[in-house]
Amino acid sequence: MLGIIGGSGFYSVMKGEERHVETPFGWEKVQLGRFGKATVAFIPRHGPTHIIPPHKINHRANLYAMNKVGAKHVVGINACGIISKFRPGEIMTIADFLAFHLGAVTFHDHFATGAKHEDMSEPYSKRLNALIAKAGRKVKIDVKSGGVVATTFGPRFESPAEIKAFKMLGANLVSMTSAYEAILARELGLEYSSIAIGTNYAAGMSKKQLSHQEVLDMMAKSEAKVIKIVAALAGMVE
């Protein structure tokens, strides 16, 4: 089953059973709906009314709940600031990340049963990325590839100096959530990828002042395309 972690555009589209899932990290609501003949599990990353800021997201509960309801393939829908390579409004898959988290992002809180160090050589599934691109072609929507996302903690936007440093380190996108989901999904053995939307140029990449409204506006313009891609993808994932 395909799991989707996202928000904008799916609140009204995903209709079905709402399941309350108990996890070691708190209760989580998972919505089980259908795209065609395929069942899809959905969790709104920021809550159903978008009230949870990035630094307060319970990523461990989200991913654990996805695994518990049987979603073995998970796709995050991510709004991303653009550092280079992409343009606002473009949709892309992510190949790698740089993670800048203030605290631990892991399920491995002890080594009582042995040391656990996850291999992150392929942080985003190449197979799932290829299927997302194939789904895009099926619905005639171009999906770019090669995203490398610097993931910060939020909720503030990044400074121009930070963006410049991220670019020097090889990032071409910036997000406040993507890498953390990828890390936890890998620890659970879930296949994970992202459908990223380039919403705006990051700080210092243009003369415009950043605003959350700009991000929301671009997500609203892109949601119909993302829904079409997810609907096609749901029928491809085994």
C-alpha positions in Angstrom: 0.0 0.0 0.0 1.1 3.5 -0.8 1.4 6.1 2.0 1.3 9.8 1.5 2.6 12.4 4.0 1.6 15.8 2.9 -1.1 18.4 3.2 -2.4 21.0 0.8 -4.8 19.5 -1.8 -5.4 16.2 -0.1 -7.8 17.2 2.6 -10.7 17.2 0.3 -9.5 14.5 -2.1 -8.7 11.8 0.4 -12.1 10.5 1.7 -12.4 7.2 3.5 -11.9 5.6 6.9 -10.1 7.6 9.6 -8.1 5.3 11.8 -6.6 6.3 15.1 -3.3 4.5 15.4 -1.4 4.0 18.7 2.4 4.3 18.5 5.1 4.4 21.1 5.4 8.2 20.2 1.7 9.1 20.6 -1.6 8.6 18.8 -1.8 9.4 15.1 -4.7 9.8 12.7 -4.3 8.0 9.4 -6.9 8.4 6.7 -7.4 5.4 4.4 -8.9 6.3 1.1 -8.8 5.1 -2.5 -7.4 6.3 -5.8 -9.1 4.1 -8.4 -8.7 0.5 -7.2 -5.7 1.3 -4.9 -5.9 2.0 -1.2 -3.8 4.9 -0.1 -2.9 5.9 3.5 -2.7 9.6 4.2 -1.3 11.7 7.1 -1.4 15.5 7.0 2.1 16.4 8.2 1.0 19.7 9.8 -2.3 18.4 11.1 -5.7 18.6 9.4 -5.9 22.4 9.8 -2.1 23.1 9.3 -1.5 24.2 12.9 1.6 22.1 13.6 4.8 24.1 12.8 7.8 22.2 11.3 9.8 21.9 14.5 6.8 20.4 16.3 6.0 17.7 13.8 5.9 14.2 15.4 7.8 12.5 12.5 8.3 9.3 14.5 4.6 8.9 15.1 3.8 9.7 11.5 6.2 7.1 10.0 5.5 4.5 12.7 1.8 4.8 12.1 2.3 4.4 8.3 4.2 1.2 8.9 1.6 -0.1 11.3 -1.3 0.3 8.9 0.6 -1.5 6.2 2.0 1.3 4.0 5.3 -0.1 2.8 5.9 2.6 0.2 5.7 6.2 1.4 5.9 9.5 -0.5 6.2 12.8 1.1 4.7 15.8 -0.6 7.2 18.6 0.0 7.1 22.4 -0.7 10.7 23.3 -1.4 12.6 26.6 -1.7 14.8 26.7 -4.8 18.6 27.2 -4.5 19.5 26.3 -8.1 18.7 24.1 -11.1 14.9 24.3 -10.8 12.2 27.0 -11.3 9.1 27.8 -9.3 6.2 25.6 -10.2 8.3 22.7 -11.3 7.8 19.2 -9.8 10.7 17.0 -9.0 11.9 13.9 -7.2 14.7 14.1 -4.6 17.9 12.0 -4.8 19.8 13.0 -1.7 19.7 15.3 1.3 21.8 17.4 3.7 20.1 17.2 7.2 20.5 20.0 9.7 18.5 18.9 12.7 19.0 20.2 16.3 18.1 16.9 18.0 18.2 13.2 17.2 16.0 11.9 14.3 15.9 8.2 14.9 14.0 5.2 16.3 17.3 3.8 17.7 17.2 5.3 21.2 19.3 2.5 22.7 21.7 -0.2 21.6 20.6 -2.8 24.1 20.2 -5.4 21.4 23.2 -4.2 19.4 24.5 -1.2 17.6 22.2 0.2 14.8 23.7 2.5 12.2 21.5 2.8 9.1 23.1 2.8 5.6 21.9 6.0 3.9 23.6 5.4 0.5 20.2 5.6 -1.2 18.1 7.9 1.1 15.4 8.2 -1.5 14.3 5.1 -3.4 15.5 5.1 -6.9 12.8 2.7 -7.9 10.1 4.9 -6.4 11.6 7.9 -8.0 11.4 6.1 -11.4 7.8 5.2 -10.7 6.9 8.8 -9.9 8.5 9.9 -13.2 6.6 7.2 -15.0 3.3 8.3 -13.3 4.0 11.8 -14.4 4.5 10.7 -18.0 1.3 8.7 -17.8 -0.7 11.9 -16.9 1.4 14.1 -19.1 3.1 16.0 -16.3 6.8 16.7 -16.4 8.7 15.5 -13.3 12.2 16.7 -13.0 14.9 14.6 -11.2 18.1 15.3 -9.3 16.9 17.2 -6.3 19.3 17.5 -3.4 17.5 19.0 -0.4 19.0 20.8 2.5 16.6 20.2 5.4 16.5 22.7 8.2 14.5 22.8 11.4 12.2 25.9 10.9 9.9 27.5 11.3 11.9 30.5 10.2 13.1 30.7 6.6 16.8 30.3 6.0 19.2 33.3 5.8 21.0 34.2 2.5 24.3 33.1 4.1 22.9 29.7 4.9 21.5 29.3 1.4 24.9 30.2 0.0 26.5 27.6 2.2 24.0 24.9 1.3 24.6 25.6 -2.4 28.4 25.2 -1.9 27.7 21.9 -0.2 25.7 20.6 -3.2 22.1 21.3 -2.3 19.7 22.7 -4.9 16.6 22.7 -2.8 15.7 23.5 0.8 12.9 22.1 3.0 12.0 21.9 6.7 10.8 18.3 6.7 12.1 16.0 3.9 15.3 14.5 5.2 13.8 13.6 8.6 11.1 11.5 7.0 13.6 9.8 4.8 15.8 8.9 7.7 13.0 7.4 9.8 11.5 5.6 6.8 14.9 3.9 6.2 15.1 2.8 9.8 11.7 1.1 9.5 12.6 -0.5 6.2 10.0 1.5 4.3 10.6 2.5 0.7 10.5 6.3 0.7 10.6 9.2 -1.8 9.3 12.7 -2.3 7.2 14.6 -4.8 8.7 18.0 -4.3 7.2 21.3 -5.6 9.5 24.2 -6.1 7.5 27.0 -4.5 9.9 30.0 -4.5 13.5 31.0 -4.8 15.3 30.7 -1.4 16.7 33.7 0.5 19.3 35.6 -1.6 18.4 33.9 -4.8 16.1 36.7 -5.8 15.4 40.3 -4.6 11.9 39.3 -3.4 11.2 39.0 0.4 10.1 35.5 1.3 6.6 34.9 2.5 4.6 31.8 3.5 1.7 33.1 1.4 3.9 32.7 -1.7 4.5 29.1 -0.8 0.8 28.5 -0.3 -0.1 30.1 -3.6 2.3 27.9 -5.5 1.2 24.8 -3.7 -2.4 25.7 -4.6 -1.5 26.0 -8.3 0.4 22.7 -8.2 -2.0 20.6 -6.2 -4.1 19.3 -9.2 -0.9 18.1 -10.9 0.3 16.4 -7.7 -3.0 14.6 -7.2 -2.9 13.3 -10.8 0.6 12.0 -10.3 -0.3 10.3 -6.9 -3.4 8.7 -8.5 -1.3 7.2 -11.3 1.4 6.2 -8.8 -1.0 4.4 -6.5 -1.9 2.0 -9.3 1.8 1.2 -9.9 3.0 0.5 -6.4 2.9 -3.1 -5.3 
